[in-house]
C-alpha cells in the first residue's frame, strides 16, 4: 500500500519529509516495506543472470484433459478408442484435432502439437507435481508436500522476483495450481497472487478529505510524478525504493487492469478464460516472465462428450484469440503458450462413456516462444495409448521452457539438505522445436 499523507511537517522545499512523502508497500503484518522486500529478494537472487526478456503463459487444464479429444483424435483407431467428438481439419495437411475445437484448428499452423508426451504418475497431485516441476513425487496424493520448485519459481530465482525496470513480478499466479510454488528455493520466489494480499498492497491509499473524486486522484498522481522528477527525489531514493515507487505508481499495476485495454480487444478475447489470457499477455508485455492460468473441469470419468461440450467452447475461443493476437502484435518470439495438464485420459472409453486417468500419454501443445511452429511432434501408438515414437518427458518440456527463457540447463541451487542439485537432470529441449 502506498500512503500519501497530509501531515504538514515541512522539512524540504516541497513540504514533505522523505519519510512522510513516500511510504511504499507496507506488507500485511510483516513490518517490511515493498522496497525492503524487493531488496531482500534481489540480494537473494544475486547469482541469477537474466539472459532473455521472454515469457511463458502456462495454461493448465486441471483434472487431466483428454489427449484424444484435444490434439490427437486418432480416427483410424477402433471406435472405442477414437475421439468421441470426431475431428476437425487444420491448415496443416493431414493434421486434425478434436471436433469441439474448430477455432483452435484454424491457428494450428502457429502451434506445435506434441503427441508423444508421457510420464508415469496418474494421480492428480503426483501428475501435477511431475509436470510442474519435472520430478515425480509419490507422496503428494497422500498428503505429502512438493519437493521440487516449479518452473516459475526457478525463473524468479534466476532473474530475480521483480523486473529490474518495471518492478513487475517475474512470476504471477492468476489461478493456483498444485506444486506451483518454490519448495526449497524459499518464499521469496513464490508466485505473486493478484487475488491476494500482495495485489491489495499495490493499491493507492489517499486521505478522502484531500482527494474526494477520481479526477482529483488522477491530477494528484500526475503532480506527484512531475514533482518527483523535478525535485530529484527519485535520485535520492535507494534503487529498490525507486523500483517500488515504479511498481505502485508506474505501469505495472495497469497491466492487471483490463479497463486499460482497447475494448475491442477485450471483446475479442471474450469472458472468463479469455480475460485471463488477455491479462497474461498484458503482464508479459509489462515484464512478467511466467504466468499461470488454471482452467479446470477436465476430470471426465463419465459422459465425456457432454463434459467436452461444456468446457471446450471457452477454451477454443480464448486460445485461438490469444494465438492470433500474439502473432498480430509480433510477440510470437517473446511469449510461449504452453497448454497441458497433469495427464491424459485412458485411451478406451469406459462403461460410463468417460475416460479415466492416464499418464502414459498426456496432453501438450505449444505456441510461439521463438520455437518452430506449424508441426506435429511425435506420434502415438495405433490405439492412442502410449507414444509410438520416443517419449517426450516432463523434463524435456522443462528443458524446452528453460531454452525459451534463457535459463542455463545445468543450473543448480541448494536444496533443503544443504546440497547443490540440478534443476534438470536428464531432460533435453524438444529437438524438433529448436
Phi and psi in degrees as a GROMACS rama.xvg file:
@    title "Ramachandran Plot"
@    xaxis  label "Phi"
@    yaxis  label "Psi"
@TYPE xy
-96.5462  125.347  UNK-2
-113.52  120.417  UNK-3
-102.126  117.361  UNK-4
-93.8188  167.256  UNK-5
-117.829  17.0921  UNK-6
-67.5243  118.612  UNK-7
-89.6925  60.8074  UNK-8
-105.564  92.0761  UNK-9
-76.1814  123.388  UNK-10
-135.888  -3.12861  UNK-11
-143.288  -178.526  UNK-12
-65.5408  -23.4769  UNK-13
-94.6764  -2.40135  UNK-14
89.1267  15.6455  UNK-15
-135.055  142.502  UNK-16
-77.6585  160.801  UNK-17
-57.5606  -37.4088  UNK-18
-71.7918  -42.2501  UNK-19
-82.333  -20.3381  UNK-20
-69.6233  -40.9521  UNK-21
-137.383  111.701  UNK-22
-124.084  95.982  UNK-23
-101.165  131.074  UNK-24
70.032  45.8847  UNK-25
-66.2071  118.864  UNK-26
-100.305  97.3178  UNK-27
48.1585  -125.127  UNK-28
-108.47  18.8633  UNK-29
-81.4167  -20.412  UNK-30
82.3422  -2.26985  UNK-31
-90.2496  148.243  UNK-32
-91.5488  165.196  UNK-33
-59.4487  -39.7828  UNK-34
-61.4844  -40.3708  UNK-35
-59.3316  -44.1928  UNK-36
-66.9893  -43.4904  UNK-37
-59.0003  -42.098  UNK-38
-66.6842  -44.6226  UNK-39
-61.8448  -41.9563  UNK-40
-67.6915  -42.1353  UNK-41
-64.6007  -38.3001  UNK-42
-64.7836  -37.9141  UNK-43
-68.0229  -25.8531  UNK-44
-100.278  17.8997  UNK-45
-58.2793  -27.6144  UNK-46
-84.0066  -12.2299  UNK-47
-74.5054  138.164  UNK-48
-124.813  98.8278  UNK-49
-64.1863  136.758  UNK-50
-121.104  -17.0977  UNK-51
-137.222  152.811  UNK-52
-107.116  52.1823  UNK-53
-106.653  166.326  UNK-54
-140.441  157.745  UNK-55
-124.873  132.669  UNK-56
-107.804  116.154  UNK-57
-104.134  101.838  UNK-58
-96.2656  111.421  UNK-59
-101.235  120.993  UNK-60
-93.32  82.2525  UNK-61
-65.1709  138.268  UNK-62
107.201  -20.771  UNK-63
95.2133  85.8574  UNK-64
-69.1108  144.821  UNK-65
-62.7702  130.199  UNK-66
-75.6084  -25.1638  UNK-67
-71.0768  -53.7933  UNK-68
-81.101  -3.80405  UNK-69
-96.5337  -74.391  UNK-70
-119.302  6.70173  UNK-71
-148.268  69.4144  UNK-72
-66.2832  -24.2355  UNK-73
50.0883  56.6605  UNK-74
-70.7075  -5.48499  UNK-75
-84.447  -9.58295  UNK-76
-78.4827  163.472  UNK-77
-55.0534  155.817  UNK-78
-58.3409  -32.7352  UNK-79
-77.4434  -4.11117  UNK-80
-111.337  -34.7806  UNK-81
-68.6553  170.303  UNK-82
-60.5512  129.676  UNK-83
-78.5666  -10.429  UNK-84
-103.63  9.93791  UNK-85
70.8852  -152.704  UNK-86
-143.284  163.38  UNK-87
-136.336  139.754  UNK-88
-71.8551  154.968  UNK-89
-121.456  171.605  UNK-90
-65.8315  -15.1965  UNK-91
-82.764  124.771  UNK-92
-54.8021  126.55  UNK-93
76.6275  0.935844  UNK-94
-103.925  127.785  UNK-95
-126.381  161.937  UNK-96
-130.943  179.116  UNK-97
-58.224  147.03  UNK-98
-66.7374  -13.1627  UNK-99
-94.494  14.6361  UNK-100
-128.643  56.1119  UNK-101
-66.5567  -31.7871  UNK-102
-75.1247  -41.1112  UNK-103
-62.6242  -37.9058  UNK-104
-54.9527  -35.1648  UNK-105
-70.7843  -18.0338  UNK-106
-112.641  12.9622  UNK-107
-62.9699  -23.4385  UNK-108
-67.9486  -10.3482  UNK-109
-107.252  14.7217  UNK-110
-130.416  168.214  UNK-111
-125.582  122.614  UNK-112
-97.2453  124.166  UNK-113
-101.432  114.126  UNK-114
-108.516  17.1919  UNK-115
-135.738  25.959  UNK-116
-78.8354  127.744  UNK-117
-154.277  151.283  UNK-118
-150.778  -162.267  UNK-119
-127.609  15.7161  UNK-120
-125.09  109.792  UNK-121
-96.9637  16.5499  UNK-122
-88.3338  148.736  UNK-123
-58.7802  -52.6507  UNK-124
-68.0313  -43.9446  UNK-125
-66.5781  -43.2815  UNK-126
-63.8909  -38.5154  UNK-127
-62.8665  -46.8611  UNK-128
-58.9454  -41.5561  UNK-129
-61.4258  -48.7983  UNK-130
-75.6551  -35.584  UNK-131
-74.1069  -28.7012  UNK-132
-119.218  -15.7738  UNK-133
87.5305  2.54273  UNK-134
-132.502  140.775  UNK-135
-72.3151  152.123  UNK-136
-150.914  101.676  UNK-137
-79.2089  -6.06373  UNK-138
-91.2279  -15.6309  UNK-139
-58.8986  -43.9989  UNK-140
-75.2799  -2.50389  UNK-141
-116.962  27.4121  UNK-142
94.1601  4.04475  UNK-143
-71.6166  168.351  UNK-144
-105.959  155.905  UNK-145
-58.4482  138.604  UNK-146
-108.078  -8.58651  UNK-147
-132.502  148.031  UNK-148
-75.2521  149.571  UNK-149
-73.4226  164.662  UNK-150
-62.2865  -37.7432  UNK-151
-63.5273  -40.6301  UNK-152
-68.872  -36.0442  UNK-153
-62.5171  -42.254  UNK-154
-62.5209  -41.4449  UNK-155
-61.7222  -35.9314  UNK-156
-68.2718  -38.627  UNK-157
-74.9192  -48.1484  UNK-158
-87.6872  -18.2001  UNK-159
96.1903  144.016  UNK-160
-69.8743  -8.45742  UNK-161
-136.7  144.955  UNK-162
-63.0494  132.668  UNK-163
-66.7564  -19.4759  UNK-164
-102.142  -51.8982  UNK-165
-88.0503  -18.7807  UNK-166
79.1811  -2.53688  UNK-167
-59.601  133.217  UNK-168
-55.9542  139.672  UNK-169
-68.7942  -35.0351  UNK-170
-127.461  116.583  UNK-171
-120.401  131.495  UNK-172
-104.699  106.099  UNK-173
-77.6363  -29.4921  UNK-174
-143.063  143.131  UNK-175
-67.1536  144.321  UNK-176
-130.862  144.71  UNK-177
-58.2857  146.199  UNK-178
57.3608  33.4752  UNK-179
-96.624  10.7921  UNK-180
-100.357  -170.532  UNK-181
-88.5973  -12.35  UNK-182
49.3571  -126.63  UNK-183
-75.0625  -5.54999  UNK-184
-69.0736  -24.9238  UNK-185
104.453  158.92  UNK-186
-63.0393  -22.2213  UNK-187
-61.1906  -19.6833  UNK-188
-110.811  17.9507  UNK-189
-71.1453  157.724  UNK-190
-68.8734  144.483  UNK-191
-74.8296  126.215  UNK-192
-107.153  106.389  UNK-193
-69.593  -9.79728  UNK-194
-93.1143  -2.64489  UNK-195
-110.705  -160.453  UNK-196
-63.0616  -32.251  UNK-197
-61.1016  -42.5719  UNK-198
-66.8048  -38.7657  UNK-199
-65.0457  -27.1269  UNK-200
-74.2653  -6.81929  UNK-201
-93.0579  1.57359  UNK-202
-85.1843  137.515  UNK-203
-81.7171  133.479  UNK-204
-119.388  119.481  UNK-205
-128.434  136.418  UNK-206
-53.7431  132.239  UNK-207
-59.912  -34.8023  UNK-208
-66.6269  -21.7115  UNK-209
-94.0388  -35.285  UNK-210
-129.873  89.8805  UNK-211
-88.3921  -11.9198  UNK-212
-144.065  161.945  UNK-213
-62.1499  -35.8323  UNK-214
-62.6209  -41.1005  UNK-215
-64.7155  -39.0365  UNK-216
-61.4964  -44.8513  UNK-217
-64.1956  -40.5701  UNK-218
-63.4748  -40.672  UNK-219
-64.3692  -42.8219  UNK-220
-64.2204  -40.7404  UNK-221
-61.8037  -41.2466  UNK-222
-64.2125  -42.5038  UNK-223
-59.3655  -48.0799  UNK-224
-60.8661  -41.8086  UNK-225
-69.0882  -40.2058  UNK-226
-67.6784  -38.4998  UNK-227
-61.5169  -45.3121  UNK-228
-64.4951  -42.1028  UNK-229
-70.6121  -35.5876  UNK-230
-82.2704  -15.4892  UNK-231
77.0116  13.067  UNK-232
-60.5544  -37.3529  UNK-233
-59.6628  -35.0474  UNK-234
-66.8762  -26.1087  UNK-235
-85.3881  -15.9957  UNK-236
-79.5154  158.041  UNK-237
-69.6297  164.258  UNK-238
-54.2659  -41.3894  UNK-239
-80.6338  -25.8929  UNK-240
-68.796  -37.6691  UNK-241
-61.614  -43.6603  UNK-242
-62.9469  -42.2613  UNK-243
-65.7321  -40.8393  UNK-244
-61.1753  -43.9312  UNK-245
-63.376  -39.5401  UNK-246
-62.4963  -42.6484  UNK-247
-82.3937  -42.8812  UNK-248
-99.5409  -10.8193  UNK-249
-85.4754  -152.436  UNK-250
-86.7855  -14.497  UNK-251
-57.4912  -49.7187  UNK-252
-62.0041  -28.4277  UNK-253
-65.4869  -26.3662  UNK-254
-64.1384  -27.6217  UNK-255
-78.1709  -16.9745  UNK-256
-104.096  111.031  UNK-257
-73.6064  -7.83986  UNK-258
-67.8848  -14.6835  UNK-259
-88.5669  -1.08803  UNK-260
-95.8508  154.287  UNK-261
-58.0522  123.186  UNK-262
-55.8811  -30.266  UNK-263
-67.5682  -34.5345  UNK-264
-71.0974  -41.2295  UNK-265
-59.3042  -43.6764  UNK-266
-65.242  -37.3872  UNK-267
-62.3983  -40.9607  UNK-268
-72.3094  -31.097  UNK-269
83.4563  177.959  UNK-270
-80.5331  177.329  UNK-271
60.8205  -118.036  UNK-272
-58.673  -36.0567  UNK-273
-58.783  -44.388  UNK-274
-64.7003  -36.1469  UNK-275
-66.9997  -40.758  UNK-276
-68.125  -36.3043  UNK-277
-64.4092  -44.2407  UNK-278
-61.4648  -39.5701  UNK-279
-61.3488  -43.0213  UNK-280
-60.9725  -42.2478  UNK-281
-64.6738  -39.9759  UNK-282
-63.6801  -41.8569  UNK-283
-63.1797  -41.5636  UNK-284
-62.5135  -29.5363  UNK-285
-87.4577  2.72571  UNK-286
112.74  0.768649  UNK-287
-71.3615  141.935  UNK-288
-99.3872  -24.6216  UNK-289
-151.045  121.273  UNK-290
-124.411  128.226  UNK-291
-106.835  138.336  UNK-292
-129.866  131.392  UNK-293
-112.371  111.002  UNK-294
-111.628  98.3722  UNK-295
-91.7441  -177.512  UNK-296
102.984  20.5333  UNK-297
-103.758  10.1474  UNK-298
-86.2007  74.723  UNK-299
-100.135  81.9642  UNK-300
-77.8334  -18.3251  UNK-301
-139.132  150.681  UNK-302
44.0233  61.0539  UNK-303
-64.0495  -28.9888  UNK-304
-62.4553  -46.8465  UNK-305
-64.4825  -41.1457  UNK-306
-61.5941  -42.5914  UNK-307
-67.3861  -37.1661  UNK-308
-64.1657  -27.1712  UNK-309
-83.1206  -40.1714  UNK-310
-93.0956  -26.4695  UNK-311
-67.6904  -42.3315  UNK-312
-56.2221  -43.4163  UNK-313
-66.7471  -42.3695  UNK-314
-63.605  -44.2673  UNK-315
-58.6803  -48.0006  UNK-316
-68.7401  -47.8532  UNK-317
-66.2489  -46.0209  UNK-318
-65.4636  -43.7089  UNK-319
-62.6715  -40.0848  UNK-320
-64.1506  -41.9695  UNK-321
-63.1277  -49.5326  UNK-322
-61.4934  -45.9689  UNK-323
-61.9965  -42.7221  UNK-324
-64.7796  -45.2509  UNK-325
-59.838  -43.2134  UNK-326
-69.6907  -41.0978  UNK-327
-63.905  -30.7124  UNK-328
-87.3699  0.45451  UNK-329
71.0693  27.2048  UNK-330
-101.556  9.4938  UNK-331
-66.551  -19.9138  UNK-332
-90.6506  -13.7138  UNK-333
-97.8872  -34.5249  UNK-334
-116.628  127.267  UNK-335
-107.194  124.939  UNK-336
-95.8411  127.496  UNK-337
-116.506  124.423  UNK-338
-113.667  116.351  UNK-339
-158.73  -173.075  UNK-340
-162.885  -169.58  UNK-341
-73.5389  -23.2563  UNK-342
-173.671  -177.992  UNK-343
-96.6951  -154.369  UNK-344
-126.918  157.891  UNK-345
-54.6364  138.103  UNK-346
-65.7428  -31.6564  UNK-347
-95.9299  132.888  UNK-348
-62.6981  133.409  UNK-349
-83.9649  -178.364  UNK-350
-70.2095  -12.6404  UNK-351
-99.4426  16.9126  UNK-352
62.8826  28.1301  UNK-353
-124.216  -172.215  UNK-354
-131.381  144.131  UNK-355
-100.753  -175.657  UNK-356
-64.6014  140.971  UNK-357
-156.872  99.8874  UNK-358
-81.0851  -26.2611  UNK-359
-61.2374  -14.0957  UNK-360
-149.203  124.2  UNK-361
-129.492  168.963  UNK-362
-86.9108  131.692  UNK-363
-160.544  129.599  UNK-364
-145.388  149.034  UNK-365
-130.218  157.231  UNK-366
-149.217  130.668  UNK-367
84.9373  -145.488  UNK-368
69.6447  14.2315  UNK-369
73.3267  9.99442  UNK-370
-88.4476  168.834  UNK-371
-80.3522  110.001  UNK-372
-99.627  -178.51  UNK-373
74.0847  40.684  UNK-374
-153.433  161.093  UNK-375
-105.767  129.573  UNK-376
-108.859  126.113  UNK-377
79.585  168.477  UNK-378
-144.048  141.735  UNK-379
-89.4908  161.581  UNK-380
-67.8396  166.038  UNK-381
-54.7068  -30.7607  UNK-382
-101.679  20.1888  UNK-383
48.328  41.6824  UNK-384
-108.805  -31.1395  UNK-385
-144.701  165.317  UNK-386
-67.4425  137.538  UNK-387
-83.6845  -33.8277  UNK-388
-96.2875  179.673  UNK-389
-55.6128  126.98  UNK-390
-63.4189  142.414  UNK-391
-98.3518  123.94  UNK-392
-98.9095  167.171  UNK-393
-56.1279  -35.2525  UNK-394
-70.8244  -29.266  UNK-395
-66.8844  -42.0538  UNK-396
-61.535  -44.4586  UNK-397
-60.2196  -42.9396  UNK-398
-65.3559  -35.1055  UNK-399
-66.2136  -42.298  UNK-400
-63.2132  -43.3671  UNK-401
-58.2604  -42.347  UNK-402
-59.0321  -45.898  UNK-403
-63.9029  -41.0889  UNK-404
-83.8697  -8.17792  UNK-405
77.3116  28.6968  UNK-406
-92.1199  131.855  UNK-407
-57.7754  125.852  UNK-408
-64.8489  -16.4422  UNK-409
-106.695  20.1377  UNK-410
-63.2713  141.826  UNK-411
-128.175  148.723  UNK-412
-138.557  163.072  UNK-413
-80.2436  128.823  UNK-414
-89.1612  -174.835  UNK-415
-65.7612  -17.3212  UNK-416
-91.6603  3.38834  UNK-417
80.7208  17.932  UNK-418
-113.516  143.952  UNK-419
-72.0487  132.982  UNK-420
-131.496  146.423  UNK-421
-73.3859  140.851  UNK-422
-73.5743  -31.7645  UNK-423
-126.7  125.911  UNK-424
-101.648  -38.9102  UNK-425
-126.709  -15.3643  UNK-426
-74.3064  152.556  UNK-427
-132.941  146.807  UNK-428
-54.1724  144.715  UNK-429
-62.7814  112.773  UNK-430
-60.127  -38.7107  UNK-431
-65.5467  -20.0316  UNK-432
-92.5536  -17.2493  UNK-433
